[in-house]
Amino acid sequence: EIFGPVQSILKFKNLEDVIKRANATSYGLAAGVFTKSLDTANTLTALRAGTVWVNCFDVFDATIPHGGYKMSGIGREKGIYSLNNYLQVKVVI
């Protein structure tokens, strides 16, 4: 998982190839998609990443949960989902 000014440029035949390659990595913090096509944007939501930005990048808000999939972090930060890190369900009958 690289944190720095790095960009990979790879040729692909179709969107399924892109999704397959991207999802084959061990990490999944975030993904950025730049497209003019709404169909392409919707198709690429299949990327296994905690955040998929469409036509923007690095956009955060205190109400939007942030966290990764696979080996990218544990749980979620921000938003209502972050409370789950501090809660434990208990049943008393």
Residue pairs with C-beta under 8 A, 6 or more apart in sequence:
1 27
1 29
1 71
1 72
10 21
12 18
12 21
15 40
15 43
15 44
18 44
19 43
19 44
19 46
19 47
22 31
22 47
22 48
22 49
23 46
23 47
23 48
25 70
26 70
26 71
27 68
27 70
27 71
27 72
28 47
28 48
28 49
28 50
28 68
28 69
28 70
28 71
28 72
29 49
29 50
29 51
29 67
29 68
29 69
29 72
29 73
30 49
30 50
30 51
30 52
30 53
30 68
31 44
31 47
31 49
31 51
31 52
31 53
32 52
32 53
32 56
32 57
33 40
33 41
33 44
33 47
33 52
33 53
33 54
33 55
34 54
34 55
35 41
35 44
35 54
35 55
41 54
41 55
44 52
44 54
45 52
48 69
48 70
49 68
49 69
49 72
50 65
50 66
50 67
50 68
50 69
50 72
50 73
50 76
51 66
53 59
60 66
60 78
61 78
62 78
62 79
63 78
63 79
63 80
64 78
64 79
65 76
65 77
65 78
65 79
65 80
65 81
65 82
66 76
66 77
66 78
66 79
67 73
67 74
67 75
67 76
67 77
67 81
75 81
75 82
75 84
75 85
76 82
76 84
76 85
